[in-house]
Amino acid sequence: MWHNEALPEFGVLSGLKVVHASSSLAGPLGPTIFAEYGADVVWIENAQAPDYTRTLHNIQPESERRNQRAVGIKIGSPEGRQIVLDLVRDADVFIESSKGGQFERFNLSDDVMWEVNPKLVIAHISGYGQTGLPEYVSRGGFDATAQAFSGYMWENTNGGATPPYAVGPYVADYITALWTALAVLAAVRKADETGVGDSLDIAQYELMMRASIFSVDYFTFHKEFPKTGEKSMIAGWGGFPCKDGKILYCCFSGASVLKKVCELLGLDYGSDLFPAEVGLYNVETESGKAFERAVVDYLASKTVDEAEAEMLAAGLPVSKVNSWEDVENNPHVQARGVIEEWETVKGTKLRAVGPLPKFKKHPGRVWRPAPSFGENNEEILSELGYSQEQIADFYDQGIINKDFDLKLSR
């Protein structure tokens, strides 16, 4: 039975064993969250082509693969397939991200994995799902294609002045990862109760359909809302420039908020133009236009710091649009210890957002850096019962690999 002897016992998921064969972001992020909560996580990479994010211009994998061990396996080989089965035999969860049907082509279908572990929870993450029309199932998918295909991107255009655009950075990947993590844990709970695992068919475009507030109106009434891009149909909701050119983001909705804004701006709250007891002023109405003009004029006369201070003092939901420098130096961010520091496998310092949300009784933690490619091959295969001779033979045959010669783009 494989087990990481170096793993400290901590977190709400201590004892959970997770294997994932995923790359990029939508697949690996969920297992990373599990690892931050104390789970024992093994990451399988392709022995012939490591996760391409290792060659990106940024260092995303250093944060999004922390607390894990890594093996480089040629899954498509008979020996590699057997290693995967040996890993999932003692796991609670297996997650993979690839084109639909890829693991069936590896002869690693759900039924094959359930033969060795009936309680296993399996999650397949793909752009278009495991079932449906074959020409769609076989499509490759990324964050932006999920936004484009789902209709989510259709809503994002500046009133027709620009083409529809993908919301960044990588919102579809993060939504997919978080929804997958939620569903996987729900399935683990049921498996603990029944002794029977389940399989999740996660189509990234479908989660982006679910993430849009406008889909229900169209599917019910075939009603389309005006495309507002970064602006809103709610007057006083959005980013507004201040005297110093910096942006204050305002969220003015709710009767009590509107009353406070009107009082601050000197508007006649409760009049016909600014009626009381309403939750918002639509930007297309006379009330909305007059209200938004007053907000624009007020902010144009103040620096962003002056406007933010006055509006916060009035109890209004606003925030300066912070740069990363602003965030790093913010005393509240510092007081909550959001940014943590640790060493990479190369011994260099890394600073990133730590495990979230924060638990009072069983906090998450970063206890080890992201692994190098194939870093834990010998360790994990030994735990599975393979001899040193077998492991050496696997290297000779290209069944496993490590220390791949990665050509970095940065």
C-alpha positions in Angstrom: 0.0 0.0 0.0 1.6 3.3 -1.1 1.8 6.0 1.5 4.0 9.1 1.9 5.9 8.6 5.1 7.1 12.2 5.0 3.5 13.6 4.9 2.7 15.3 8.2 -0.8 14.7 9.5 -2.8 17.8 9.2 -6.0 19.3 7.7 -9.5 18.2 7.2 -8.6 15.7 4.4 -5.9 13.9 6.3 -6.0 10.2 5.2 -7.5 10.9 1.8 -5.4 9.4 -1.1 -5.6 11.0 -4.5 -4.1 10.2 -7.8 -4.3 12.5 -10.8 -3.1 12.3 -14.4 -3.9 15.9 -15.4 -2.1 18.9 -16.8 -2.5 22.6 -17.3 -4.9 24.1 -14.6 -8.5 22.8 -14.6 -7.3 19.2 -13.7 -4.4 19.7 -11.2 -5.9 22.6 -9.1 -8.5 20.4 -7.4 -5.9 17.8 -6.2 -3.7 20.7 -5.1 -6.5 22.0 -2.9 -6.9 18.5 -1.5 -3.1 18.4 -0.8 -3.3 21.7 1.0 -6.0 20.2 3.3 -3.8 17.2 4.1 -4.5 14.6 1.4 -1.7 12.3 0.1 -1.6 13.3 -3.6 0.4 11.6 -6.4 0.6 13.4 -9.8 1.1 11.3 -12.9 2.8 13.0 -15.9 3.4 11.6 -19.4 6.9 10.1 -19.4 7.4 11.3 -23.0 5.9 14.9 -22.7 5.8 16.5 -19.2 3.1 19.0 -18.3 3.6 21.9 -20.8 3.0 24.4 -18.0 6.5 23.6 -16.8 7.7 25.6 -19.8 5.4 28.7 -19.5 6.7 32.2 -19.1 5.4 32.3 -15.5 5.9 29.9 -12.6 2.3 28.7 -12.2 3.1 25.0 -11.5 5.2 26.0 -8.5 2.1 27.2 -6.7 -0.5 24.9 -8.4 1.3 21.6 -7.8 2.5 22.1 -4.2 2.3 19.4 -1.6 2.4 16.6 -4.2 4.6 13.8 -5.3 5.2 13.2 -9.0 5.9 10.2 -11.2 6.6 10.2 -15.0 4.8 7.2 -16.6 4.2 6.1 -20.1 0.5 5.3 -19.4 -0.2 3.9 -22.9 2.3 1.0 -22.3 1.1 -2.3 -20.6 3.6 -1.6 -17.8 2.5 2.0 -17.4 -1.1 0.9 -17.3 -0.3 -1.6 -14.6 1.4 1.1 -12.5 -1.7 3.2 -12.8 -3.9 0.3 -11.6 -1.5 -0.3 -8.7 -1.8 3.3 -7.7 -5.6 3.5 -7.8 -5.9 0.2 -6.0 -5.3 2.0 -2.7 -6.6 5.4 -3.7 -9.8 7.2 -2.8 -9.9 9.4 -5.9 -8.6 9.4 -9.4 -8.8 12.5 -11.6 -7.7 12.8 -15.2 -8.0 15.6 -17.8 -7.7 14.7 -21.5 -9.9 14.5 -24.6 -13.1 12.4 -24.0 -12.5 8.7 -24.0 -8.7 8.8 -23.7 -8.6 6.5 -20.7 -10.8 4.0 -22.3 -8.3 4.0 -25.2 -5.6 3.2 -22.6 -7.8 0.3 -21.4 -8.3 2.1 -18.1 -12.0 2.6 -18.2 -14.1 3.1 -15.1 -15.0 -0.5 -15.0 -11.4 -1.6 -15.3 -10.4 0.6 -12.4 -13.4 -0.5 -10.3 -12.3 -4.1 -10.7 -9.3 -3.3 -8.6 -11.0 -0.7 -6.3 -14.8 -0.7 -6.3 -14.9 2.3 -3.9 -12.8 4.6 -6.2 -14.2 8.0 -7.1 -13.2 8.8 -10.7 -13.4 12.3 -12.3 -12.9 12.8 -16.1 -12.3 16.4 -17.0 -12.5 17.3 -20.7 -13.7 20.2 -22.9 -16.8 18.5 -24.2 -17.5 15.4 -22.0 -17.2 11.7 -22.4 -20.5 11.1 -24.2 -22.6 12.8 -26.9 -21.6 13.4 -30.5 -18.2 11.7 -31.3 -16.9 14.7 -33.3 -17.4 16.9 -30.2 -16.1 14.4 -27.6 -12.8 14.2 -29.5 -12.3 17.9 -29.6 -9.5 19.4 -27.5 -10.5 22.0 -25.0 -9.0 24.9 -23.1 -10.2 27.7 -20.9 -11.1 30.1 -23.8 -12.7 27.4 -25.9 -15.0 26.5 -23.0 -16.0 30.2 -22.6 -16.5 30.5 -26.4 -18.6 27.3 -26.9 -20.7 27.6 -23.7 -22.2 31.1 -24.5 -20.3 32.6 -21.6 -18.1 34.6 -23.9 -21.1 35.8 -25.9 -22.0 38.0 -22.9 -18.6 39.7 -22.8 -18.4 42.5 -25.3 -18.4 46.2 -24.8 -21.8 47.0 -26.1 -20.8 45.6 -29.5 -17.8 47.9 -29.8 -15.4 44.9 -29.4 -15.6 41.3 -30.3 -16.5 38.9 -27.5 -13.5 38.2 -25.3 -12.4 35.6 -22.8 -12.5 36.6 -19.2 -9.1 36.1 -17.7 -7.1 34.9 -16.2 -8.3 31.4 -16.8 -11.7 31.8 -15.1 -13.1 28.6 -16.8 -10.2 26.6 -15.5 -10.7 27.8 -12.0 -14.4 27.3 -12.1 -14.0 23.8 -13.4 -11.4 22.9 -10.8 -13.5 24.2 -7.9 -16.7 22.6 -9.1 -14.8 19.3 -9.7 -13.4 19.4 -6.1 -16.8 19.9 -4.7 -18.3 17.1 -6.7 -15.5 14.7 -5.9 -15.8 15.2 -2.2 -19.5 14.7 -2.4 -18.9 11.4 -4.2 -16.2 10.4 -1.6 -18.8 10.9 1.1 -21.3 8.7 -0.7 -18.6 6.1 -1.3 -17.7 6.0 2.4 -21.4 5.4 3.1 -22.1 2.8 0.5 -18.7 1.3 -0.3 -19.3 2.0 -4.0 -17.5 4.6 -6.0 -18.8 6.9 -8.8 -17.6 8.5 -12.0 -17.9 12.1 -12.8 -18.2 13.3 -16.4 -17.1 16.9 -16.3 -17.4 18.9 -19.5 -15.8 22.3 -19.0 -18.2 24.1 -21.3 -21.2 22.9 -19.3 -19.8 24.4 -16.1 -19.4 27.7 -17.9 -23.0 27.5 -19.0 -24.0 26.9 -15.4 -21.8 29.8 -14.3 -23.8 32.4 -16.4 -26.7 34.2 -14.8 -28.1 35.0 -18.2 -28.7 31.4 -19.6 -31.9 30.9 -17.7 -33.5 33.9 -19.2 -32.6 32.8 -22.7 -33.5 29.2 -22.3 -36.9 30.1 -20.7 -37.9 33.2 -22.7 -35.4 33.5 -25.5 -34.6 36.8 -24.0 -31.1 38.4 -24.5 -29.8 41.2 -22.4 -27.8 44.1 -23.8 -24.1 43.4 -24.0 -22.4 45.7 -21.5 -18.9 44.2 -21.2 -17.2 45.5 -18.1 -20.1 47.8 -17.4 -23.4 46.8 -15.8 -27.0 47.3 -16.4 -27.1 48.6 -12.8 -26.4 52.4 -12.5 -23.5 53.0 -10.3 -22.1 49.5 -10.6 -18.7 49.3 -12.3 -15.3 50.9 -12.4 -15.2 54.7 -12.5 -12.1 56.9 -13.1 -11.1 59.3 -10.4 -9.2 62.6 -10.7 -5.8 60.9 -10.5 -6.7 58.5 -13.3 -7.1 55.5 -10.9 -10.2 53.4 -10.8 -12.8 53.0 -8.0 -15.1 50.0 -8.4 -18.5 50.7 -7.0 -21.4 48.3 -6.3 -24.4 50.4 -5.7 -27.5 48.3 -5.3 -29.9 47.6 -2.4 -32.3 50.2 -1.0 -30.1 51.1 2.0 -27.0 51.5 -0.1 -28.8 53.7 -2.6 -30.1 55.9 0.2 -26.5 56.4 1.5 -25.2 57.2 -2.0 -27.9 59.7 -2.6 -27.2 61.4 0.7 -23.5 61.6 0.0 -24.0 62.9 -3.5 -26.7 65.4 -2.5 -29.4 63.7 -4.5 -33.1 63.9 -3.5 -33.6 60.4 -2.3 -37.3 59.5 -2.2 -38.2 61.8 -5.1 -39.8 60.7 -8.3 -36.4 60.7 -10.0 -34.7 58.8 -7.2 -37.5 56.7 -5.7 -37.0 55.1 -2.3 -37.4 51.4 -1.4 -36.0 50.2 -4.7 -33.0 47.9 -5.0 -31.4 49.5 -8.1 -31.6 52.1 -10.7 -31.4 50.7 -14.2 -28.8 52.5 -16.2 -31.1 52.9 -19.2 -33.8 54.8 -17.2 -33.8 58.5 -16.5 -33.2 57.7 -12.8 -30.3 55.5 -13.7 -28.7 58.0 -16.1 -29.0 60.9 -13.6 -27.7 58.7 -10.8 -24.7 57.5 -12.8 -23.9 61.1 -14.0 -23.8 62.1 -10.3 -21.4 59.3 -9.5 -19.2 60.1 -12.4 -19.0 63.8 -11.5 -18.3 63.1 -7.9 -15.5 60.7 -8.6 -13.9 62.9 -11.2 -13.4 65.5 -8.5 -11.6 63.2 -6.0 -8.5 61.1 -6.0 -9.2 57.4 -5.7 -7.9 57.4 -2.1 -10.1 60.4 -1.2 -13.2 58.9 -2.8 -12.7 55.5 -1.3 -12.2 56.9 2.2 -15.3 59.0 2.0 -17.5 56.3 0.5 -16.3 53.7 2.9 -16.9 56.1 5.8 -20.5 56.4 4.5 -20.9 52.6 4.6 -20.7 52.0 0.8 -19.4 48.9 -0.9 -16.5 50.2 -3.0 -12.8 49.4 -3.6 -9.9 50.9 -5.4 -8.8 48.6 -8.2 -5.6 47.4 -6.6 -2.4 46.5 -8.4 -0.4 43.5 -7.2 1.9 45.9 -5.4 -1.1 47.5 -3.6 -2.4 44.0 -2.6 1.1 42.9 -1.3 1.4 46.0 0.8 -2.1 46.1 2.1 -2.2 45.9 5.9 -5.3 43.8 5.9 -3.8 41.2 3.5 -0.7 41.2 5.7 -2.7 40.8 8.9 -4.5 37.7 7.5 -1.3 36.1 6.3 -2.6 35.5 2.8 0.8 35.4 1.2 3.2 32.7 2.3 6.8 31.8 1.5 8.6 28.5 0.9 11.5 27.1 -1.0 11.2 25.4 -4.4 12.9 22.1 -5.1 15.8 24.1 -6.5 16.1 26.0 -3.2 14.9 29.4 -4.5 12.3 31.4 -2.5 8.7 31.4 -3.7 6.0 33.7 -2.4 2.3 32.9 -3.3 -1.2 32.8 -1.9 -1.4 30.1 0.7 -4.1 27.5 1.3 -7.6 28.9 1.4 -10.2 29.1 2.9 -8.7 29.1 6.4 -9.8 26.5 8.9 -9.8 27.3 12.6 -9.3 23.8 14.0 -7.7 22.0 11.1 -5.8 24.5 9.0 -4.3 23.7 5.6 -0.6 24.2 5.0 2.2 24.2 2.4 4.5 21.5 3.6 6.5 20.8 0.5 7.1 22.5 -2.9 5.9 21.4 -6.3 7.8 18.3 -7.4 10.2 18.2 -10.3 9.3 16.0 -13.2 9.4 12.3 -12.1 11.0 13.3 -8.8 9.3 10.5 -6.8 9.5 7.7 -9.3 11.7 5.3 -7.3 10.0 6.2 -4.0 6.4 5.6 -5.1 7.2 2.5 -7.2 9.0 1.0 -4.3 5.9 1.6 -2.1 3.9 -0.3 -4.8 6.2 -3.3 -4.4 8.4 -2.9 -7.5 12.1 -3.9 -7.0 15.0 -1.7 -7.8 15.8 -4.0 -10.8 12.3 -3.6 -12.2 12.5 0.2 -11.7 15.9 0.3 -13.5 14.4 -1.7 -16.3 11.4 0.7 -16.6 13.9 3.5 -17.1 15.7 1.6 -19.8 12.4 0.9 -21.6 11.1 4.5 -21.3 8.2 3.3 -19.2 9.1 5.9 -16.6 11.2 9.0 -16.9 12.5 12.0 -15.0 14.6 15.1 -15.3 13.2 15.8 -18.8 15.2 18.4 -20.8 12.6 21.1 -20.7 13.1 24.1 -22.9 11.7 27.0 -21.0 10.0 29.9 -22.8 10.7 32.3 -20.0 
